[in-house]
Amino acid sequence: MTEITLYNTRTRRKDRFEPIDPDNVRMYVCGPTVYDRAHLGNARPAVVFDVLFRLLRHVYGADHVTYVRNITDVDDKIIARADETGRPISEITEETARWYVEDMAALGVLEPSHMPRATAFIGQMIAMIEELIARGHAYAAEGHVLFDVKSYAAYGALSGRSVDDMIAGARVEVAPYKRDPMDFVLWKPSTPDQPGWDSPWGRGRPGWHIECSAMSHALLGETFDIHGGGNDLTFPHHENEIAQSCCAHPGSDFARVWMHNEMLQVEGKKMSKSLGNFFTVHDLLEQGVPGEVIRFVFLSTHYRKPMDWTAEKAKQAEATLAGFYLQTDGVEPAKSVPEDLVEILANDLNTAGALALLHDYSANNRPADLKAAMTLLGLPEAENLEWFRDRRVFVSATNDPHRAHVLWPHLDAWMELRNAKNYSAADELKAKIEAAGTVLTVTPTGPNAEVLPSFDPSKLEEPLEWE
């Protein structure tokens, strides 16, 4: 069986992955708070852990992996959005949860085994809070219930910071009912116009952290294999999850392996509406950027490195994918995924290395292996893609179809020049493309090139006067 190694935030090293039960490998990933469209940063962990889900299914079997990704549908941001819009909370959460699933599906993200909603597990949260109080790890005060951070000696082990450092570096809510500034809310009171549930401490709603502990316990047990999310959740969310879960279930490990993806930037800057570089996944899809192109750009950077989304990367990704699809169109995939592809993914999800192997399969004319590898990475088949079917390059007359993908940047540039009515430059570029051994035509759906047996891609490297 393939040996998987994963970087564990808890141990601060790459460890060999040994599941508690190989017949039921269990993973939990923090999901969306559903009050608006998912932006690109929200999508990165969804894609990262989808690749891990696919790898685990490949190694252990599709029926032997349980993946839980929650939906937070009770939260102050949701309440604020309802107040702003005058819409019912249930209507907002239903709509935005559906949007999230649809947008992630467009990126090739498989639905997890379970997508629990916080509001369906309120009873389990109340039971866990009662257990924490009974064990001396939480206390009730003024309608709130708070976790006593100092009651858990290992607090801070995940993030590697002392409690004093965390107080100095965090925006800690100071409240008169807290015994210590670091104590965090497990339950809080609701006003009559806010969502709330009856509890031993009055009508209220859960704090943010308790929901993941309660849902993971209900669906995966006291101890499970992998917990994932963005590195912005390491503290306080994941630190708090560990504390309350291990205190509610003494002797448990909660999660054995903790994995965190790095953050995303746009054109070298932090994504921000004020900078005009804030994009939702839906925005890009509406602009005509295919979901598999977005996914390909994400995969090109290792999950533990900051990722920079740029328009140029998207353009290059589309050209590369077009070349891969050109080669695999109509080809039966290999019966098994190439072992070198599985091994490089098994090395801490080295997706950038996996993409390098796709280029190698393409360059060495291995379309069946290329197609099987792309499927494991969550990239759809050419036969199912409208944008490729509408814009594909015809290559029936060449013995080396894998080389034809070098045409795509030139074809795109040719059409851009035509659309800009720069016909002299367009004609010059067309002559260059045809001199390389093609016959170029324009159709209502885009450029087509018949690649001749004499095709010589080196001729496309010669500069043009207008370049």
C-alpha distance (Angstrom), angle and dihedral (degrees) to the residues before:
residue distance angle dihedral
M1 . . .
T2 3.80 . .
E3 3.80 112.7 .
I4 3.80 111.8 -130.3
T5 3.80 122.1 -157.7
L6 3.80 121.0 -168.0
Y7 3.78 132.4 -176.3
N8 3.80 107.0 -113.9
T9 3.80 114.4 -153.1
R10 3.79 88.1 -157.7
T11 3.83 95.6 58.0
R12 3.82 95.0 28.2
R13 3.79 92.8 -133.1
K14 3.77 142.2 81.0
D15 3.79 108.3 -88.7
R16 3.77 132.4 -170.8
F17 3.78 107.5 -103.1
E18 3.79 112.2 -123.0
P19 3.81 111.9 173.2
I20 3.79 119.4 -140.3
D21 3.79 88.7 -128.5
P22 3.84 117.3 12.5
D23 3.80 88.3 -159.2
N24 3.81 90.7 60.2
V25 3.79 114.0 27.4
R26 3.80 106.5 -173.8
M27 3.81 128.9 -153.8
Y28 3.81 133.3 173.8
V29 3.82 124.2 -167.0
C30 3.79 126.4 -176.7
G31 3.79 108.6 -113.4
P32 3.81 136.4 -162.6
T33 3.77 132.4 -54.6
V34 3.78 98.8 -132.4
Y35 3.78 111.2 -135.3
D36 3.83 102.5 102.1
R37 3.80 144.5 8.2
A38 3.81 117.3 -58.1
H39 3.80 112.1 -104.7
L40 3.80 124.6 -148.2
G41 3.79 92.3 -91.9
N42 3.82 90.3 55.7
A43 3.78 89.5 52.3
R44 3.80 97.4 55.2
P45 3.84 97.7 73.5
A46 3.80 89.8 42.8
V47 3.82 90.1 57.5
V48 3.82 95.3 39.3
F49 3.78 94.8 53.2
D50 3.79 91.9 39.7
V51 3.81 87.2 62.1
L52 3.80 89.3 49.7
F53 3.82 90.2 47.8
R54 3.81 89.7 52.4
L55 3.82 92.0 47.4
L56 3.81 92.9 49.3
R57 3.82 90.5 48.5
H58 3.81 89.9 49.7
V59 3.81 93.4 50.3
Y60 3.82 101.5 37.0
G61 3.81 101.5 23.9
A62 3.80 131.0 -93.9
D63 3.81 92.0 -97.1
H64 3.80 93.3 52.1
V65 3.81 101.3 61.6
T66 3.81 125.4 79.4
Y67 3.80 115.3 -166.1
V68 3.80 121.5 -173.7
R69 3.81 122.3 -170.2
N70 3.79 113.7 174.0
I71 3.78 131.9 -143.5
T72 3.80 116.6 -141.2
D73 3.80 104.7 -146.0
V74 3.81 99.4 162.0
D75 3.79 114.6 61.2
D76 3.79 140.9 124.0
K77 3.83 90.6 -108.2
I78 3.79 89.7 57.5
I79 3.79 91.2 48.3
A80 3.81 89.9 50.0
R81 3.81 91.5 50.1
A82 3.81 90.1 51.4
D83 3.82 89.9 50.8
E84 3.83 91.1 49.1
T85 3.79 95.7 48.4
G86 3.79 102.7 29.9
R87 3.81 88.9 -130.1
P88 3.81 123.3 134.8
I89 3.80 114.3 -98.2
S90 3.79 92.0 -125.9
E91 3.80 90.7 55.4
I92 3.81 92.1 50.7
T93 3.79 95.0 47.4
E94 3.81 94.2 45.5
E95 3.78 91.9 50.6
T96 3.79 97.6 44.3
A97 3.81 93.7 43.5
R98 3.81 88.3 54.5
W99 3.81 90.6 47.7
Y100 3.79 90.6 51.8
V101 3.79 94.2 51.5
E102 3.82 91.7 46.3
D103 3.81 94.1 47.7
M104 3.80 93.1 47.4
A105 3.81 90.3 47.8
A106 3.82 87.8 55.2
L107 3.82 86.8 58.5
G108 3.79 91.0 52.8
V109 3.81 94.6 -103.5
L110 3.79 112.8 155.4
E111 3.79 118.4 -135.0
P112 3.82 109.8 -103.6
S113 3.78 121.7 -117.8
H114 3.82 88.5 -103.0
M115 3.80 133.0 15.6
P116 3.81 101.6 -172.7
R117 3.79 120.7 -170.3
A118 3.77 117.9 -137.9
T119 3.80 93.2 -130.2
A120 3.82 90.1 61.2
F121 3.83 92.0 59.3
I122 3.81 103.1 47.6
G123 3.82 90.9 116.8
Q124 3.81 91.5 55.2
M125 3.81 90.6 48.3
I126 3.81 92.0 51.8
A127 3.82 90.3 48.8
M128 3.81 91.5 51.3
I129 3.80 92.0 48.4
E130 3.82 90.2 50.9
E131 3.80 89.1 51.9
L132 3.80 91.5 50.9
I133 3.80 91.1 51.1
A134 3.81 91.2 47.8
R135 3.82 90.9 52.2
G136 3.81 93.0 49.2
H137 3.81 96.9 -109.4
A138 3.81 98.4 110.3
Y139 3.77 138.6 34.9
A140 3.79 138.3 -162.0
A141 3.81 120.3 -124.2
E142 3.81 130.2 166.8
G143 3.79 95.0 -19.8
H144 3.81 91.9 -45.8
V145 3.78 129.6 103.3
L146 3.80 116.2 -150.5
F147 3.76 134.2 -170.2
D148 3.80 113.6 -121.6
V149 3.80 101.7 -130.9
K150 3.81 94.5 -168.9
S151 3.81 89.3 58.9
Y152 3.82 89.7 70.3
A153 3.80 110.4 65.8
A154 3.83 94.7 -166.6
Y155 3.81 94.2 57.6
G156 3.81 108.9 134.7
A157 3.82 96.9 27.4
L158 3.81 94.0 115.6
S159 3.79 96.5 49.9
G160 3.81 92.6 34.9
R161 3.77 95.3 -128.3
S162 3.78 132.9 120.4
V163 3.79 119.9 -120.4
D164 3.82 89.8 -110.9
D165 3.82 90.8 53.6
M166 3.78 90.7 48.5
I167 3.80 91.9 51.6
A168 3.82 90.3 50.6
G169 3.80 94.4 47.1
A170 3.79 102.3 38.4
R171 3.76 136.2 72.7
V172 3.78 96.3 -116.9
E173 3.77 118.8 -168.9
V174 3.80 108.4 -123.5
A175 3.80 112.7 -150.7
P176 3.80 131.4 164.7
Y177 3.81 92.1 -127.3
K178 3.82 93.0 59.9
R179 3.78 120.1 97.9
D180 3.81 89.8 -157.7
P181 3.84 130.5 16.0
M182 3.84 90.6 -122.9
D183 3.81 94.8 55.9
F184 3.81 109.7 112.8
V185 3.79 133.5 -148.4
L186 3.78 121.4 -97.6
W187 3.81 95.8 168.7
K188 3.79 133.1 10.1
P189 3.79 135.0 -174.7
S190 3.81 122.0 -99.7
T191 3.79 126.4 -144.5
P192 3.82 117.0 -128.1
D193 3.83 91.5 -96.3
Q194 3.82 94.4 49.5
P195 3.81 126.5 80.6
G196 3.77 111.4 -93.5
W197 3.78 145.9 159.6
D198 3.78 132.4 -148.6
S199 3.79 114.2 -101.3
P200 3.82 139.6 160.6
W201 3.83 86.6 -92.8
G202 3.77 96.6 50.2
R203 3.77 133.9 -90.6
G204 3.78 109.6 -32.2
R205 3.78 147.9 113.2
P206 3.79 135.8 -103.9
G207 3.76 127.1 -90.9
W208 3.79 116.6 -114.1
H209 3.81 100.2 -102.9
I210 3.81 100.3 50.9
E211 3.79 94.2 62.8
C212 3.81 95.2 67.6
S213 3.79 92.6 46.8
A214 3.80 92.4 50.3
M215 3.80 95.9 44.4
S216 3.81 95.8 44.9
H217 3.81 89.9 49.2
A218 3.79 92.0 49.6
L219 3.81 94.8 47.8
L220 3.81 104.8 28.1
G221 3.81 106.6 22.6
E222 3.80 134.3 -119.9
T223 3.82 93.7 -52.8
F224 3.80 125.6 26.8
D225 3.78 136.8 168.7
I226 3.82 112.5 -108.2
H227 3.80 136.0 17.1
G228 3.80 117.3 -172.7
G229 3.78 142.8 -179.8
G230 3.78 144.4 121.2
N231 3.80 117.2 -48.3
D232 3.79 89.7 -116.0
L233 3.82 86.0 72.8
T234 3.81 95.8 57.0
F235 3.80 89.2 92.3
P236 2.92 128.6 56.8
H237 3.82 102.1 -6.1
H238 3.79 101.9 48.3
E239 3.79 93.5 34.0
N240 3.80 88.3 55.0
E241 3.80 92.9 45.9
I242 3.79 90.5 55.9
A243 3.79 93.2 48.0
Q244 3.79 97.4 49.9
S245 3.82 94.9 39.7
C246 3.80 96.5 48.7
C247 3.81 91.2 44.8
A248 3.81 93.1 48.7
H249 3.83 90.8 47.5
P250 3.82 108.3 32.8
G251 3.77 113.4 -155.2
S252 3.79 94.5 26.9
D253 3.80 124.1 117.2
F254 3.82 93.2 -149.2
A255 3.85 93.7 -154.6
R256 3.80 123.1 8.1
V257 3.82 97.6 -160.2
W258 3.82 125.0 36.0
M259 3.80 117.3 -162.6
H260 3.80 126.0 -174.3
N261 3.79 129.9 -175.8
E262 3.80 121.5 -145.8
M263 3.78 123.4 -114.4
L264 3.80 129.8 -89.1
Q265 3.79 130.1 -120.2
V266 3.79 131.2 -169.1
E267 3.81 118.7 -134.4
G268 3.81 90.2 -17.8
K269 3.80 96.7 -51.6
K270 3.76 136.4 94.0
M271 3.79 109.1 -91.0
S272 3.79 109.2 -102.8
K273 3.78 136.7 157.4
S274 3.80 89.4 -137.6
L275 3.83 90.1 58.8
G276 3.79 92.0 47.8
N277 3.82 92.1 -124.0
F278 3.81 98.0 106.0
F279 3.80 112.9 122.0
T280 3.74 132.9 175.7
V281 3.77 119.7 -151.8
H282 3.79 87.5 -114.5
D283 3.83 90.6 55.0
L284 3.80 91.8 57.3
L285 3.78 93.7 43.9
E286 3.81 89.9 51.0
Q287 3.81 89.4 50.0
G288 3.80 88.6 58.3
V289 3.80 99.9 -101.7
P290 3.82 104.5 143.1
G291 3.80 116.1 -125.4
E292 3.80 92.2 -123.8
V293 3.81 89.1 55.8
I294 3.81 89.9 55.4
R295 3.80 89.4 47.8
F296 3.82 92.1 48.5
V297 3.81 91.4 52.9
F298 3.81 89.8 50.2
L299 3.80 91.7 49.9
S300 3.80 92.1 51.2
T301 3.83 90.8 73.9
H302 3.81 123.7 58.1
Y303 3.79 110.3 -110.2
R304 3.83 93.1 -120.2
K305 3.80 92.3 56.7
P306 3.83 125.8 76.9
M307 3.79 109.9 -98.4
D308 3.78 124.1 -140.7
W309 3.80 116.8 -156.1
T310 3.79 112.6 -153.8
A311 3.77 133.8 170.3
E312 3.79 88.9 -125.5
K313 3.81 91.6 55.7
A314 3.79 89.8 51.4
K315 3.80 91.2 50.3
Q316 3.80 92.1 49.3
A317 3.80 91.1 46.2
E318 3.79 91.7 53.5
A319 3.79 91.5 50.1
T320 3.81 91.6 48.3
L321 3.80 92.9 47.4
A322 3.80 90.5 48.0
G323 3.79 88.3 56.2
F324 3.80 92.4 48.9
Y325 3.80 91.3 47.3
L326 3.77 90.5 47.1
Q327 3.79 89.1 57.8
T328 3.83 97.9 42.1
D329 3.81 99.2 40.5
G330 3.80 107.9 125.6
V331 3.81 93.4 -0.5
E332 3.81 121.9 129.8
P333 3.82 109.2 -121.5
A334 3.79 119.3 -119.2
K335 3.79 113.0 -89.2
S336 3.79 90.2 -119.4
V337 3.78 132.5 29.3
P338 3.82 112.0 -105.7
E339 3.79 108.1 -92.3
D340 3.81 93.8 -134.2
L341 3.80 89.0 58.3
V342 3.82 91.7 51.5
E343 3.80 91.6 46.6
I344 3.77 94.7 51.2
L345 3.82 91.0 49.0
A346 3.80 89.5 47.3
N347 3.80 87.8 59.2
D348 3.81 96.2 84.6
L349 3.82 94.3 -55.9
N350 3.79 96.1 -61.9
T351 3.80 94.6 -171.7
A352 3.80 93.4 161.7
G353 3.81 88.5 57.9
A354 3.80 89.5 46.7
L355 3.81 91.0 55.7
A356 3.80 89.3 50.6
L357 3.80 87.5 57.0
L358 3.81 90.3 52.1
H359 3.80 88.0 57.4
D360 3.80 89.0 49.2
Y361 3.82 92.9 51.5
S362 3.80 88.9 48.9
A363 3.80 94.6 48.1
N364 3.80 91.2 49.0
N365 3.82 93.5 47.6
R366 3.81 97.4 -113.9
P367 3.82 100.2 144.5
A368 3.81 96.0 160.0
D369 3.82 91.9 54.2
L370 3.80 90.3 42.8
K371 3.79 91.6 54.2
A372 3.81 94.1 47.7
A373 3.81 91.5 47.6
M374 3.80 92.8 49.1
T375 3.80 89.8 52.3
L376 3.81 92.1 54.6
L377 3.81 88.5 51.0
G378 3.80 90.4 53.3
L379 3.80 96.8 -108.7
P380 3.83 111.5 142.0
E381 3.78 125.1 -123.7
A382 3.80 121.7 -94.4
E383 3.79 91.3 -120.7
N384 3.83 90.3 66.9
L385 3.81 99.9 47.7
E386 3.79 119.7 96.8
W387 3.80 94.8 -169.6
F388 3.78 91.4 55.1
R389 3.78 94.7 42.3
D390 3.81 89.3 51.7
R391 3.81 95.5 46.6
R392 3.79 105.3 29.0
V393 3.79 122.5 136.4
F394 3.78 114.1 -122.2
V395 3.81 110.5 -126.2
S396 3.78 104.5 166.9
A397 3.80 92.8 124.7
T398 3.80 99.4 54.5
N399 3.79 130.2 82.8
D400 3.82 91.5 -153.3
P401 3.82 105.4 54.2
H402 3.80 93.2 160.2
R403 3.82 89.7 68.8
A404 3.79 93.0 58.1
H405 3.81 93.3 79.1
V406 3.82 88.7 80.3
L407 3.81 86.3 72.6
W408 3.79 94.9 66.7
P409 3.82 100.2 80.0
H410 3.82 88.8 47.5
L411 3.79 93.2 48.3
D412 3.81 90.9 49.0
A413 3.80 90.6 49.1
W414 3.82 90.8 48.2
M415 3.80 92.1 53.5
E416 3.82 92.0 45.3
L417 3.79 89.3 54.5
R418 3.81 91.5 48.4
N419 3.80 91.4 48.5
A420 3.80 89.1 50.8
K421 3.82 88.2 51.2
N422 3.81 90.1 -120.7
Y423 3.77 90.2 140.7
S424 3.79 98.6 163.2
A425 3.81 92.3 57.5
A426 3.82 89.9 41.3
D427 3.79 91.0 54.0
E428 3.80 91.6 47.8
L429 3.80 90.8 52.0
K430 3.80 91.6 46.2
A431 3.81 89.9 53.2
K432 3.80 89.7 51.4
I433 3.80 92.7 49.9
E434 3.79 92.5 47.8
A435 3.82 91.5 46.3
A436 3.81 87.1 60.3
G437 3.80 88.6 63.3
T438 3.80 110.2 -82.3
V439 3.78 140.8 113.5
L440 3.80 110.4 -135.0
T441 3.80 126.4 -155.4
V442 3.79 135.4 169.0
T443 3.79 120.5 -130.4
P444 3.81 131.1 177.9
T445 3.81 89.3 -99.8
G446 3.79 97.9 48.6
P447 3.80 143.6 -80.1
N448 3.77 122.2 -26.9
A449 3.75 127.9 -168.8
E450 3.75 127.7 -167.3
V451 3.78 104.6 -148.5
L452 3.80 111.1 -142.0
P453 3.83 126.5 -147.9
S454 3.81 87.3 -107.4
F455 3.84 92.2 60.4
D456 3.82 110.3 144.7
P457 3.84 113.3 -176.9
S458 3.82 91.7 -169.9
K459 3.82 88.6 73.9
L460 3.81 88.8 64.6
E461 3.80 89.9 63.3
E462 3.80 93.0 68.0
P463 3.83 110.4 103.5
L464 3.78 123.0 -116.4
E465 3.80 124.9 -133.3
W466 3.81 92.8 -114.2
E467 3.83 95.6 47.6
